[in-house]
Structure formats: structure tokens, C-alpha cells
Amino acid sequence: MKEDHHDIRARKEYEAIRGFYVHVMVFVPVMLMLAVLDVVGGTGMWVHWVGLGWGIGLGFHAYAAFVLKPREMARWEQEQIAKRAL
């Protein structure tokens, strides 16, 4: 059975949102582990810089998953393919 464009769009949207939640599920335990290492290690307060940088990246990921939506991403992909075909 061949998927129509609505099924493909829905699958891309699902994958984008799922990818974001996987990113969050990695972010939280890693940041907790780094915070513990920062406190126990006593070398200074550096973990907030890691959290800030990664948090900005996580924010962009959320924007791409929930605001841009795969529809706009698919249009951008088609534009890039058209540019490379020239």
C-alpha cells in the first residue's frame, strides 16, 4: 500500500516531536549527572554553561518540532533539492 502525502506529513510530524522528546530524555539525566560531578568535583561552577548551551540547542529543537512543523521543513527540503539540481 502506497502512503499518500498526508500520511507522510503526519509521520514526519510524529518523528519530529518524538525526536524532541528523546532529546529531552537525554538532556535531563545527563545534566543531572554533570551537576553532581560539578558539585562533588569542586572545580567551580561550570555546569550552568553546559546547560545554557545545550538548553539553547534544545530550544531550537523544540521550535523546529512544534512551530516550524514538518510541512515547512518539507518545503525547505524541496527548495534545497531544486537548488542542487541546477
N, CA, C and O atoms as a Maestro MAE file, in Angstrom:
{
 s_m_m2io_version
 :::
 2.0.0
}

f_m_ct {
 s_m_title
 :::
 protein
 m_atom[344] {
  # First column is atom index #
  i_m_mmod_type
  r_m_x_coord
  r_m_y_coord
  r_m_z_coord
  i_m_residue_number
  s_m_chain_name
  s_m_pdb_residue_name
  s_m_pdb_atom_name
  i_m_atomic_number
  :::
  1 25 0.838 -1.176 0.000 1 A "MET " " N  " 7
  2 3 0.000 0.000 0.000 1 A "MET " " CA " 6
  3 2 0.886 1.243 0.000 1 A "MET " " C  " 6
  4 15 1.817 1.351 0.798 1 A "MET " " O  " 8
  5 25 0.595 2.162 -0.884 2 A "LYS " " N  " 7
  6 3 1.385 3.373 -1.003 2 A "LYS " " CA " 6
  7 2 0.817 4.461 -0.087 2 A "LYS " " C  " 6
  8 15 -0.396 4.663 -0.017 2 A "LYS " " O  " 8
  9 25 1.714 5.151 0.608 3 A "GLU " " N  " 7
  10 3 1.278 6.215 1.500 3 A "GLU " " CA " 6
  11 2 1.014 7.489 0.706 3 A "GLU " " C  " 6
  12 15 1.742 7.813 -0.233 3 A "GLU " " O  " 8
  13 25 -0.031 8.201 1.093 4 A "ASP " " N  " 7
  14 3 -0.266 9.484 0.444 4 A "ASP " " CA " 6
  15 2 0.487 10.579 1.190 4 A "ASP " " C  " 6
  16 15 1.097 10.328 2.230 4 A "ASP " " O  " 8
  17 25 0.437 11.785 0.655 5 A "HIS " " N  " 7
  18 3 1.228 12.867 1.241 5 A "HIS " " CA " 6
  19 2 0.765 13.230 2.647 5 A "HIS " " C  " 6
  20 15 1.565 13.733 3.436 5 A "HIS " " O  " 8
  21 25 -0.501 12.992 2.985 6 A "HIS " " N  " 7
  22 3 -0.976 13.274 4.343 6 A "HIS " " CA " 6
  23 2 -0.348 12.307 5.346 6 A "HIS " " C  " 6
  24 15 0.037 12.706 6.446 6 A "HIS " " O  " 8
  25 25 -0.248 11.043 4.963 7 A "ASP " " N  " 7
  26 3 0.383 10.059 5.838 7 A "ASP " " CA " 6
  27 2 1.863 10.374 6.026 7 A "ASP " " C  " 6
  28 15 2.394 10.268 7.131 7 A "ASP " " O  " 8
  29 25 2.516 10.758 4.949 8 A "ILE " " N  " 7
  30 3 3.943 11.086 5.023 8 A "ILE " " CA " 6
  31 2 4.151 12.307 5.905 8 A "ILE " " C  " 6
  32 15 5.070 12.331 6.724 8 A "ILE " " O  " 8
  33 25 3.304 13.324 5.746 9 A "ARG " " N  " 7
  34 3 3.416 14.534 6.561 9 A "ARG " " CA " 6
  35 2 3.168 14.212 8.034 9 A "ARG " " C  " 6
  36 15 3.887 14.697 8.908 9 A "ARG " " O  " 8
  37 25 2.155 13.400 8.306 10 A "ALA " " N  " 7
  38 3 1.852 13.023 9.689 10 A "ALA " " CA " 6
  39 2 3.002 12.235 10.300 10 A "ALA " " C  " 6
  40 15 3.337 12.423 11.470 10 A "ALA " " O  " 8
  41 25 3.605 11.353 9.511 11 A "ARG " " N  " 7
  42 3 4.738 10.574 10.013 11 A "ARG " " CA " 6
  43 2 5.929 11.484 10.311 11 A "ARG " " C  " 6
  44 15 6.598 11.310 11.330 11 A "ARG " " O  " 8
  45 25 6.203 12.457 9.431 12 A "LYS " " N  " 7
  46 3 7.313 13.385 9.662 12 A "LYS " " CA " 6
  47 2 7.066 14.230 10.905 12 A "LYS " " C  " 6
  48 15 7.987 14.483 11.683 12 A "LYS " " O  " 8
  49 25 5.816 14.668 11.092 13 A "GLU " " N  " 7
  50 3 5.496 15.460 12.270 13 A "GLU " " CA " 6
  51 2 5.676 14.625 13.536 13 A "GLU " " C  " 6
  52 15 6.238 15.096 14.524 13 A "GLU " " O  " 8
  53 25 5.199 13.393 13.499 14 A "TYR " " N  " 7
  54 3 5.369 12.492 14.638 14 A "TYR " " CA " 6
  55 2 6.850 12.273 14.941 14 A "TYR " " C  " 6
  56 15 7.259 12.327 16.101 14 A "TYR " " O  " 8
  57 25 7.650 12.029 13.913 15 A "GLU " " N  " 7
  58 3 9.079 11.786 14.108 15 A "GLU " " CA " 6
  59 2 9.786 13.017 14.656 15 A "GLU " " C  " 6
  60 15 10.706 12.887 15.464 15 A "GLU " " O  " 8
  61 25 9.375 14.211 14.232 16 A "ALA " " N  " 7
  62 3 9.986 15.438 14.739 16 A "ALA " " CA " 6
  63 2 9.680 15.619 16.222 16 A "ALA " " C  " 6
  64 15 10.567 15.958 17.005 16 A "ALA " " O  " 8
  65 25 8.438 15.395 16.602 17 A "ILE " " N  " 7
  66 3 8.053 15.548 18.009 17 A "ILE " " CA " 6
  67 2 8.700 14.461 18.859 17 A "ILE " " C  " 6
  68 15 9.174 14.730 19.963 17 A "ILE " " O  " 8
  69 25 8.717 13.246 18.350 18 A "ARG " " N  " 7
  70 3 9.354 12.145 19.073 18 A "ARG " " CA " 6
  71 2 10.846 12.420 19.260 18 A "ARG " " C  " 6
  72 15 11.394 12.171 20.334 18 A "ARG " " O  " 8
  73 25 11.491 12.923 18.234 19 A "GLY " " N  " 7
  74 3 12.908 13.258 18.332 19 A "GLY " " CA " 6
  75 2 13.171 14.305 19.397 19 A "GLY " " C  " 6
  76 15 14.177 14.239 20.104 19 A "GLY " " O  " 8
  77 25 12.266 15.275 19.516 20 A "PHE " " N  " 7
  78 3 12.415 16.288 20.557 20 A "PHE " " CA " 6
  79 2 12.324 15.660 21.943 20 A "PHE " " C  " 6
  80 15 13.139 15.958 22.817 20 A "PHE " " O  " 8
  81 25 11.337 14.794 22.144 21 A "TYR " " N  " 7
  82 3 11.184 14.173 23.460 21 A "TYR " " CA " 6
  83 2 12.358 13.257 23.802 21 A "TYR " " C  " 6
  84 15 12.743 13.160 24.968 21 A "TYR " " O  " 8
  85 25 12.923 12.596 22.817 22 A "VAL " " N  " 7
  86 3 14.130 11.799 23.060 22 A "VAL " " CA " 6
  87 2 15.262 12.724 23.493 22 A "VAL " " C  " 6
  88 15 16.020 12.399 24.407 22 A "VAL " " O  " 8
  89 25 15.376 13.872 22.840 23 A "HIS " " N  " 7
  90 3 16.401 14.855 23.186 23 A "HIS " " CA " 6
  91 2 16.237 15.303 24.643 23 A "HIS " " C  " 6
  92 15 17.222 15.406 25.374 23 A "HIS " " O  " 8
  93 25 15.003 15.566 25.061 24 A "VAL " " N  " 7
  94 3 14.741 15.969 26.444 24 A "VAL " " CA " 6
  95 2 15.104 14.843 27.408 24 A "VAL " " C  " 6
  96 15 15.675 15.088 28.471 24 A "VAL " " O  " 8
  97 25 14.768 13.597 27.029 25 A "MET " " N  " 7
  98 3 15.048 12.462 27.903 25 A "MET " " CA " 6
  99 2 16.542 12.190 28.038 25 A "MET " " C  " 6
  100 15 16.962 11.549 29.001 25 A "MET " " O  " 8
  101 25 17.334 12.654 27.114 26 A "VAL " " N  " 7
  102 3 18.789 12.555 27.239 26 A "VAL " " CA " 6
  103 2 19.314 13.755 28.023 26 A "VAL " " C  " 6
  104 15 20.199 13.608 28.866 26 A "VAL " " O  " 8
  105 25 18.774 14.934 27.748 27 A "PHE " " N  " 7
  106 3 19.217 16.173 28.380 27 A "PHE " " CA " 6
  107 2 19.114 16.116 29.903 27 A "PHE " " C  " 6
  108 15 20.066 16.449 30.608 27 A "PHE " " O  " 8
  109 25 17.965 15.695 30.400 28 A "VAL " " N  " 7
  110 3 17.717 15.743 31.847 28 A "VAL " " CA " 6
  111 2 18.692 14.871 32.636 28 A "VAL " " C  " 6
  112 15 19.346 15.392 33.539 28 A "VAL " " O  " 8
  113 25 18.827 13.578 32.350 29 A "PRO " " N  " 7
  114 3 19.753 12.786 33.173 29 A "PRO " " CA " 6
  115 2 21.218 13.185 32.995 29 A "PRO " " C  " 6
  116 15 21.991 13.143 33.952 29 A "PRO " " O  " 8
  117 25 21.599 13.566 31.791 30 A "VAL " " N  " 7
  118 3 22.995 13.974 31.591 30 A "VAL " " CA " 6
  119 2 23.280 15.249 32.369 30 A "VAL " " C  " 6
  120 15 24.335 15.362 32.994 30 A "VAL " " O  " 8
  121 25 22.369 16.207 32.347 31 A "MET " " N  " 7
  122 3 22.587 17.444 33.095 31 A "MET " " CA " 6
  123 2 22.606 17.184 34.601 31 A "MET " " C  " 6
  124 15 23.383 17.804 35.327 31 A "MET " " O  " 8
  125 25 21.753 16.268 35.072 32 A "LEU " " N  " 7
  126 3 21.788 15.923 36.499 32 A "LEU " " CA " 6
  127 2 23.128 15.296 36.875 32 A "LEU " " C  " 6
  128 15 23.705 15.617 37.913 32 A "LEU " " O  " 8
  129 25 23.614 14.399 36.019 33 A "MET " " N  " 7
  130 3 24.907 13.768 36.281 33 A "MET " " CA " 6
  131 2 26.029 14.807 36.275 33 A "MET " " C  " 6
  132 15 26.908 14.780 37.137 33 A "MET " " O  " 8
  133 25 25.998 15.710 35.318 34 A "LEU " " N  " 7
  134 3 27.027 16.744 35.256 34 A "LEU " " CA " 6
  135 2 26.948 17.685 36.456 34 A "LEU " " C  " 6
  136 15 27.976 18.142 36.954 34 A "LEU " " O  " 8
  137 25 25.731 17.976 36.922 35 A "ALA " " N  " 7
  138 3 25.577 18.833 38.097 35 A "ALA " " CA " 6
  139 2 26.174 18.165 39.332 35 A "ALA " " C  " 6
  140 15 26.838 18.817 40.137 35 A "ALA " " O  " 8
  141 25 25.936 16.873 39.474 36 A "VAL " " N  " 7
  142 3 26.523 16.141 40.606 36 A "VAL " " CA " 6
  143 2 28.043 16.160 40.506 36 A "VAL " " C  " 6
  144 15 28.727 16.398 41.502 36 A "VAL " " O  " 8
  145 25 28.572 15.912 39.318 37 A "LEU " " N  " 7
  146 3 30.024 15.951 39.133 37 A "LEU " " CA " 6
  147 2 30.590 17.328 39.436 37 A "LEU " " C  " 6
  148 15 31.677 17.444 40.002 37 A "LEU " " O  " 8
  149 25 29.867 18.364 39.065 38 A "ASP " " N  " 7
  150 3 30.322 19.724 39.320 38 A "ASP " " CA " 6
  151 2 30.367 20.010 40.817 38 A "ASP " " C  " 6
  152 15 31.322 20.608 41.312 38 A "ASP " " O  " 8
  153 25 29.336 19.584 41.532 39 A "VAL " " N  " 7
  154 3 29.282 19.834 42.976 39 A "VAL " " CA " 6
  155 2 30.322 18.991 43.708 39 A "VAL " " C  " 6
  156 15 31.023 19.496 44.585 39 A "VAL " " O  " 8
  157 25 30.425 17.712 43.357 40 A "VAL " " N  " 7
  158 3 31.355 16.809 44.038 40 A "VAL " " CA " 6
  159 2 32.799 17.150 43.689 40 A "VAL " " C  " 6
  160 15 33.678 17.107 44.550 40 A "VAL " " O  " 8
  161 25 33.041 17.490 42.427 41 A "GLY " " N  " 7
  162 3 34.398 17.787 41.975 41 A "GLY " " CA " 6
  163 2 34.961 19.057 42.572 41 A "GLY " " C  " 6
  164 15 36.170 19.161 42.778 41 A "GLY " " O  " 8
  165 25 34.111 20.016 42.851 42 A "GLY " " N  " 7
  166 3 34.544 21.241 43.484 42 A "GLY " " CA " 6
  167 2 35.483 22.094 42.646 42 A "GLY " " C  " 6
  168 15 36.232 22.902 43.196 42 A "GLY " " O  " 8
  169 25 35.459 21.933 41.333 43 A "THR " " N  " 7
  170 3 36.374 22.708 40.490 43 A "THR " " CA " 6
  171 2 35.778 24.037 40.055 43 A "THR " " C  " 6
  172 15 36.431 24.793 39.335 43 A "THR " " O  " 8
  173 25 34.605 24.329 40.456 44 A "GLY " " N  " 7
  174 3 33.970 25.581 40.059 44 A "GLY " " CA " 6
  175 2 32.610 25.320 39.454 44 A "GLY " " C  " 6
  176 15 32.262 24.190 39.109 44 A "GLY " " O  " 8
  177 25 31.864 26.375 39.336 45 A "MET " " N  " 7
  178 3 30.510 26.260 38.793 45 A "MET " " CA " 6
  179 2 30.550 26.367 37.272 45 A "MET " " C  " 6
  180 15 30.454 27.464 36.723 45 A "MET " " O  " 8
  181 25 30.691 25.242 36.599 46 A "TRP " " N  " 7
  182 3 30.764 25.231 35.136 46 A "TRP " " CA " 6
  183 2 29.543 24.605 34.494 46 A "TRP " " C  " 6
  184 15 29.295 24.799 33.304 46 A "TRP " " O  " 8
  185 25 28.776 23.853 35.273 47 A "VAL " " N  " 7
  186 3 27.675 23.088 34.693 47 A "VAL " " CA " 6
  187 2 26.590 23.995 34.107 47 A "VAL " " C  " 6
  188 15 25.899 23.603 33.166 47 A "VAL " " O  " 8
  189 25 26.439 25.187 34.649 48 A "HIS " " N  " 7
  190 3 25.403 26.075 34.116 48 A "HIS " " CA " 6
  191 2 25.712 26.505 32.688 48 A "HIS " " C  " 6
  192 15 24.797 26.768 31.909 48 A "HIS " " O  " 8
  193 25 26.999 26.580 32.338 49 A "TRP " " N  " 7
  194 3 27.355 26.942 30.958 49 A "TRP " " CA " 6
  195 2 26.999 25.813 29.989 49 A "TRP " " C  " 6
  196 15 26.541 26.056 28.873 49 A "TRP " " O  " 8
  197 25 27.217 24.589 30.433 50 A "VAL " " N  " 7
  198 3 26.831 23.440 29.607 50 A "VAL " " CA " 6
  199 2 25.313 23.425 29.442 50 A "VAL " " C  " 6
  200 15 24.800 23.232 28.340 50 A "VAL " " O  " 8
  201 25 24.606 23.631 30.546 51 A "GLY " " N  " 7
  202 3 23.146 23.655 30.495 51 A "GLY " " CA " 6
  203 2 22.610 24.780 29.626 51 A "GLY " " C  " 6
  204 15 21.621 24.606 28.915 51 A "GLY " " O  " 8
  205 25 23.263 25.931 29.682 52 A "LEU " " N  " 7
  206 3 22.832 27.054 28.854 52 A "LEU " " CA " 6
  207 2 23.006 26.740 27.371 52 A "LEU " " C  " 6
  208 15 22.088 26.940 26.576 52 A "LEU " " O  " 8
  209 25 24.176 26.253 27.005 53 A "GLY " " N  " 7
  210 3 24.431 25.938 25.602 53 A "GLY " " CA " 6
  211 2 23.524 24.843 25.082 53 A "GLY " " C  " 6
  212 15 22.918 24.975 24.019 53 A "GLY " " O  " 8
  213 25 23.437 23.774 25.829 54 A "TRP " " N  " 7
  214 3 22.599 22.656 25.410 54 A "TRP " " CA " 6
  215 2 21.126 23.057 25.439 54 A "TRP " " C  " 6
  216 15 20.351 22.645 24.576 54 A "TRP " " O  " 8
  217 25 20.740 23.863 26.437 55 A "GLY " " N  " 7
  218 3 19.355 24.327 26.527 55 A "GLY " " CA " 6
  219 2 18.955 25.181 25.336 55 A "GLY " " C  " 6
  220 15 17.819 25.103 24.868 55 A "GLY " " O  " 8
  221 25 19.879 25.996 24.841 56 A "ILE " " N  " 7
  222 3 19.603 26.781 23.637 56 A "ILE " " CA " 6
  223 2 19.368 25.841 22.462 56 A "ILE " " C  " 6
  224 15 18.435 26.031 21.681 56 A "ILE " " O  " 8
  225 25 20.218 24.830 22.341 57 A "GLY " " N  " 7
  226 3 20.022 23.840 21.280 57 A "GLY " " CA " 6
  227 2 18.697 23.111 21.421 57 A "GLY " " C  " 6
  228 15 18.027 22.837 20.426 57 A "GLY " " O  " 8
  229 25 18.322 22.799 22.642 58 A "LEU " " N  " 7
  230 3 17.043 22.141 22.902 58 A "LEU " " CA " 6
  231 2 15.878 23.060 22.536 58 A "LEU " " C  " 6
  232 15 14.854 22.606 22.027 58 A "LEU " " O  " 8
  233 25 16.046 24.346 22.800 59 A "GLY " " N  " 7
  234 3 15.019 25.313 22.413 59 A "GLY " " CA " 6
  235 2 14.827 25.376 20.908 59 A "GLY " " C  " 6
  236 15 13.698 25.437 20.421 59 A "GLY " " O  " 8
  237 25 15.939 25.359 20.167 60 A "PHE " " N  " 7
  238 3 15.842 25.340 18.708 60 A "PHE " " CA " 6
  239 2 15.178 24.053 18.220 60 A "PHE " " C  " 6
  240 15 14.407 24.066 17.260 60 A "PHE " " O  " 8
  241 25 15.484 22.952 18.886 61 A "HIS " " N  " 7
  242 3 14.862 21.680 18.520 61 A "HIS " " CA " 6
  243 2 13.351 21.747 18.760 61 A "HIS " " C  " 6
  244 15 12.568 21.279 17.933 61 A "HIS " " O  " 8
  245 25 12.946 22.328 19.885 62 A "ALA " " N  " 7
  246 3 11.516 22.483 20.172 62 A "ALA " " CA " 6
  247 2 10.854 23.369 19.125 62 A "ALA " " C  " 6
  248 15 9.748 23.080 18.670 62 A "ALA " " O  " 8
  249 25 11.528 24.444 18.747 63 A "TYR " " N  " 7
  250 3 10.991 25.342 17.719 63 A "TYR " " CA " 6
  251 2 10.784 24.593 16.407 63 A "TYR " " C  " 6
  252 15 9.752 24.737 15.752 63 A "TYR " " O  " 8
  253 25 11.771 23.800 16.037 64 A "ALA " " N  " 7
  254 3 11.671 23.046 14.784 64 A "ALA " " CA " 6
  255 2 10.564 21.997 14.851 64 A "ALA " " C  " 6
  256 15 9.882 21.756 13.855 64 A "ALA " " O  " 8
  257 25 10.381 21.375 16.006 65 A "ALA " " N  " 7
  258 3 9.396 20.296 16.128 65 A "ALA " " CA " 6
  259 2 7.967 20.809 16.269 65 A "ALA " " C  " 6
  260 15 7.037 20.210 15.728 65 A "ALA " " O  " 8
  261 25 7.785 21.920 16.996 66 A "PHE " " N  " 7
  262 3 6.433 22.356 17.315 66 A "PHE " " CA " 6
  263 2 5.971 23.600 16.566 66 A "PHE " " C  " 6
  264 15 4.769 23.795 16.391 66 A "PHE " " O  " 8
  265 25 6.889 24.436 16.126 67 A "VAL " " N  " 7
  266 3 6.498 25.684 15.476 67 A "VAL " " CA " 6
  267 2 6.643 25.592 13.967 67 A "VAL " " C  " 6
  268 15 5.699 25.875 13.229 67 A "VAL " " O  " 8
  269 25 7.824 25.197 13.507 68 A "LEU " " N  " 7
  270 3 8.050 25.126 12.066 68 A "LEU " " CA " 6
  271 2 7.177 24.080 11.408 68 A "LEU " " C  " 6
  272 15 6.688 24.268 10.294 68 A "LEU " " O  " 8
  273 25 6.991 22.992 12.101 69 A "LYS " " N  " 7
  274 3 6.233 21.850 11.594 69 A "LYS " " CA " 6
  275 2 6.929 21.244 10.382 69 A "LYS " " C  " 6
  276 15 7.600 21.953 9.632 69 A "LYS " " O  " 8
  277 25 6.780 19.988 10.193 70 A "PRO " " N  " 7
  278 3 7.425 19.304 9.069 70 A "PRO " " CA " 6
  279 2 6.973 19.808 7.701 70 A "PRO " " C  " 6
  280 15 7.685 19.628 6.712 70 A "PRO " " O  " 8
  281 25 5.806 20.433 7.633 71 A "ARG " " N  " 7
  282 3 5.331 20.954 6.349 71 A "ARG " " CA " 6
  283 2 6.311 21.990 5.807 71 A "ARG " " C  " 6
  284 15 6.699 21.939 4.640 71 A "ARG " " O  " 8
  285 25 6.707 22.929 6.662 72 A "GLU " " N  " 7
  286 3 7.661 23.942 6.242 72 A "GLU " " CA " 6
  287 2 9.032 23.323 5.984 72 A "GLU " " C  " 6
  288 15 9.749 23.738 5.074 72 A "GLU " " O  " 8
  289 25 9.386 22.328 6.795 73 A "MET " " N  " 7
  290 3 10.669 21.657 6.592 73 A "MET " " CA " 6
  291 2 10.671 20.908 5.264 73 A "MET " " C  " 6
  292 15 11.685 20.885 4.566 73 A "MET " " O  " 8
  293 25 9.548 20.299 4.912 74 A "ALA " " N  " 7
  294 3 9.463 19.587 3.637 74 A "ALA " " CA " 6
  295 2 9.597 20.566 2.480 74 A "ALA " " C  " 6
  296 15 10.240 20.259 1.476 74 A "ALA " " O  " 8
  297 25 8.995 21.741 2.617 75 A "ARG " " N  " 7
  298 3 9.124 22.753 1.567 75 A "ARG " " CA " 6
  299 2 10.580 23.194 1.440 75 A "ARG " " C  " 6
  300 15 11.090 23.350 0.330 75 A "ARG " " O  " 8
  301 25 11.248 23.395 2.581 76 A "TRP " " N  " 7
  302 3 12.654 23.783 2.566 76 A "TRP " " CA " 6
  303 2 13.504 22.691 1.915 76 A "TRP " " C  " 6
  304 15 14.405 22.990 1.131 76 A "TRP " " O  " 8
  305 25 13.219 21.424 2.239 77 A "GLU " " N  " 7
  306 3 13.955 20.314 1.630 77 A "GLU " " CA " 6
  307 2 13.789 20.316 0.116 77 A "GLU " " C  " 6
  308 15 14.753 20.104 -0.619 77 A "GLU " " O  " 8
  309 25 12.562 20.556 -0.351 78 A "GLN " " N  " 7
  310 3 12.324 20.590 -1.792 78 A "GLN " " CA " 6
  311 2 13.081 21.740 -2.449 78 A "GLN " " C  " 6
  312 15 13.603 21.588 -3.553 78 A "GLN " " O  " 8
  313 25 13.143 22.885 -1.779 79 A "GLU " " N  " 7
  314 3 13.905 24.017 -2.316 79 A "GLU " " CA " 6
  315 2 15.386 23.676 -2.413 79 A "GLU " " C  " 6
  316 15 16.046 24.025 -3.392 79 A "GLU " " O  " 8
  317 25 15.908 22.989 -1.391 80 A "GLN " " N  " 7
  318 3 17.323 22.616 -1.409 80 A "GLN " " CA " 6
  319 2 17.613 21.608 -2.512 80 A "GLN " " C  " 6
  320 15 18.652 21.682 -3.168 80 A "GLN " " O  " 8
  321 25 16.707 20.674 -2.716 81 A "ILE " " N  " 7
  322 3 16.876 19.687 -3.789 81 A "ILE " " CA " 6
  323 2 16.852 20.381 -5.139 81 A "ILE " " C  " 6
  324 15 17.643 20.057 -6.026 81 A "ILE " " O  " 8
  325 25 15.940 21.340 -5.294 82 A "ALA " " N  " 7
  326 3 15.857 22.074 -6.559 82 A "ALA " " CA " 6
  327 2 17.132 22.884 -6.806 82 A "ALA " " C  " 6
  328 15 17.596 22.971 -7.943 82 A "ALA " " O  " 8
  329 25 17.700 23.477 -5.753 83 A "LYS " " N  " 7
  330 3 18.939 24.248 -5.899 83 A "LYS " " CA " 6
  331 2 20.088 23.349 -6.349 83 A "LYS " " C  " 6
  332 15 20.883 23.735 -7.207 83 A "LYS " " O  " 8
  333 25 20.173 22.172 -5.782 84 A "ARG " " N  " 7
  334 3 21.270 21.262 -6.120 84 A "ARG " " CA " 6
  335 2 21.104 20.650 -7.501 84 A "ARG " " C  " 6
  336 15 22.081 20.221 -8.115 84 A "ARG " " O  " 8
  337 25 19.872 20.610 -7.990 85 A "ALA " " N  " 7
  338 3 19.625 20.033 -9.311 85 A "ALA " " CA " 6
  339 2 20.079 20.975 -10.424 85 A "ALA " " C  " 6
  340 15 20.312 20.542 -11.552 85 A "ALA " " O  " 8
  341 25 20.203 22.254 -10.106 86 A "LEU " " N  " 7
  342 3 20.612 23.225 -11.133 86 A "LEU " " CA " 6
  343 2 22.051 23.112 -11.503 86 A "LEU " " C  " 6
  344 15 22.531 23.863 -12.352 86 A "LEU " " O  " 8
  :::
 }
 m_bond[343] {
  # First column is bond index #
  i_m_from
  i_m_to
  i_m_order
  :::
  1 1 2 1
  2 2 3 1
  3 3 4 2
  4 3 5 1
  5 5 6 1
  6 6 7 1
  7 7 8 2
  8 7 9 1
  9 9 10 1
  10 10 11 1
  11 11 12 2
  12 11 13 1
  13 13 14 1
  14 14 15 1
  15 15 16 2
  16 15 17 1
  17 17 18 1
  18 18 19 1
  19 19 20 2
  20 19 21 1
  21 21 22 1
  22 22 23 1
  23 23 24 2
  24 23 25 1
  25 25 26 1
  26 26 27 1
  27 27 28 2
  28 27 29 1
  29 29 30 1
  30 30 31 1
  31 31 32 2
  32 31 33 1
  33 33 34 1
  34 34 35 1
  35 35 36 2
  36 35 37 1
  37 37 38 1
  38 38 39 1
  39 39 40 2
  40 39 41 1
  41 41 42 1
  42 42 43 1
  43 43 44 2
  44 43 45 1
  45 45 46 1
  46 46 47 1
  47 47 48 2
  48 47 49 1
  49 49 50 1
  50 50 51 1
  51 51 52 2
  52 51 53 1
  53 53 54 1
  54 54 55 1
  55 55 56 2
  56 55 57 1
  57 57 58 1
  58 58 59 1
  59 59 60 2
  60 59 61 1
  61 61 62 1
  62 62 63 1
  63 63 64 2
  64 63 65 1
  65 65 66 1
  66 66 67 1
  67 67 68 2
  68 67 69 1
  69 69 70 1
  70 70 71 1
  71 71 72 2
  72 71 73 1
  73 73 74 1
  74 74 75 1
  75 75 76 2
  76 75 77 1
  77 77 78 1
  78 78 79 1
  79 79 80 2
  80 79 81 1
  81 81 82 1
  82 82 83 1
  83 83 84 2
  84 83 85 1
  85 85 86 1
  86 86 87 1
  87 87 88 2
  88 87 89 1
  89 89 90 1
  90 90 91 1
  91 91 92 2
  92 91 93 1
  93 93 94 1
  94 94 95 1
  95 95 96 2
  96 95 97 1
  97 97 98 1
  98 98 99 1
  99 99 100 2
  100 99 101 1
  101 101 102 1
  102 102 103 1
  103 103 104 2
  104 103 105 1
  105 105 106 1
  106 106 107 1
  107 107 108 2
  108 107 109 1
  109 109 110 1
  110 110 111 1
  111 111 112 2
  112 111 113 1
  113 113 114 1
  114 114 115 1
  115 115 116 2
  116 115 117 1
  117 117 118 1
  118 118 119 1
  119 119 120 2
  120 119 121 1
  121 121 122 1
  122 122 123 1
  123 123 124 2
  124 123 125 1
  125 125 126 1
  126 126 127 1
  127 127 128 2
  128 127 129 1
  129 129 130 1
  130 130 131 1
  131 131 132 2
  132 131 133 1
  133 133 134 1
  134 134 135 1
  135 135 136 2
  136 135 137 1
  137 137 138 1
  138 138 139 1
  139 139 140 2
  140 139 141 1
  141 141 142 1
  142 142 143 1
  143 143 144 2
  144 143 145 1
  145 145 146 1
  146 146 147 1
  147 147 148 2
  148 147 149 1
  149 149 150 1
  150 150 151 1
  151 151 152 2
  152 151 153 1
  153 153 154 1
  154 154 155 1
  155 155 156 2
  156 155 157 1
  157 157 158 1
  158 158 159 1
  159 159 160 2
  160 159 161 1
  161 161 162 1
  162 162 163 1
  163 163 164 2
  164 163 165 1
  165 165 166 1
  166 166 167 1
  167 167 168 2
  168 167 169 1
  169 169 170 1
  170 170 171 1
  171 171 172 2
  172 171 173 1
  173 173 174 1
  174 174 175 1
  175 175 176 2
  176 175 177 1
  177 177 178 1
  178 178 179 1
  179 179 180 2
  180 179 181 1
  181 181 182 1
  182 182 183 1
  183 183 184 2
  184 183 185 1
  185 185 186 1
  186 186 187 1
  187 187 188 2
  188 187 189 1
  189 189 190 1
  190 190 191 1
  191 191 192 2
  192 191 193 1
  193 193 194 1
  194 194 195 1
  195 195 196 2
  196 195 197 1
  197 197 198 1
  198 198 199 1
  199 199 200 2
  200 199 201 1
  201 201 202 1
  202 202 203 1
  203 203 204 2
  204 203 205 1
  205 205 206 1
  206 206 207 1
  207 207 208 2
  208 207 209 1
  209 209 210 1
  210 210 211 1
  211 211 212 2
  212 211 213 1
  213 213 214 1
  214 214 215 1
  215 215 216 2
  216 215 217 1
  217 217 218 1
  218 218 219 1
  219 219 220 2
  220 219 221 1
  221 221 222 1
  222 222 223 1
  223 223 224 2
  224 223 225 1
  225 225 226 1
  226 226 227 1
  227 227 228 2
  228 227 229 1
  229 229 230 1
  230 230 231 1
  231 231 232 2
  232 231 233 1
  233 233 234 1
  234 234 235 1
  235 235 236 2
  236 235 237 1
  237 237 238 1
  238 238 239 1
  239 239 240 2
  240 239 241 1
  241 241 242 1
  242 242 243 1
  243 243 244 2
  244 243 245 1
  245 245 246 1
  246 246 247 1
  247 247 248 2
  248 247 249 1
  249 249 250 1
  250 250 251 1
  251 251 252 2
  252 251 253 1
  253 253 254 1
  254 254 255 1
  255 255 256 2
  256 255 257 1
  257 257 258 1
  258 258 259 1
  259 259 260 2
  260 259 261 1
  261 261 262 1
  262 262 263 1
  263 263 264 2
  264 263 265 1
  265 265 266 1
  266 266 267 1
  267 267 268 2
  268 267 269 1
  269 269 270 1
  270 270 271 1
  271 271 272 2
  272 271 273 1
  273 273 274 1
  274 274 275 1
  275 275 276 2
  276 275 277 1
  277 277 278 1
  278 278 279 1
  279 279 280 2
  280 279 281 1
  281 281 282 1
  282 282 283 1
  283 283 284 2
  284 283 285 1
  285 285 286 1
  286 286 287 1
  287 287 288 2
  288 287 289 1
  289 289 290 1
  290 290 291 1
  291 291 292 2
  292 291 293 1
  293 293 294 1
  294 294 295 1
  295 295 296 2
  296 295 297 1
  297 297 298 1
  298 298 299 1
  299 299 300 2
  300 299 301 1
  301 301 302 1
  302 302 303 1
  303 303 304 2
  304 303 305 1
  305 305 306 1
  306 306 307 1
  307 307 308 2
  308 307 309 1
  309 309 310 1
  310 310 311 1
  311 311 312 2
  312 311 313 1
  313 313 314 1
  314 314 315 1
  315 315 316 2
  316 315 317 1
  317 317 318 1
  318 318 319 1
  319 319 320 2
  320 319 321 1
  321 321 322 1
  322 322 323 1
  323 323 324 2
  324 323 325 1
  325 325 326 1
  326 326 327 1
  327 327 328 2
  328 327 329 1
  329 329 330 1
  330 330 331 1
  331 331 332 2
  332 331 333 1
  333 333 334 1
  334 334 335 1
  335 335 336 2
  336 335 337 1
  337 337 338 1
  338 338 339 1
  339 339 340 2
  340 339 341 1
  341 341 342 1
  342 342 343 1
  343 343 344 2
  :::
 }
}
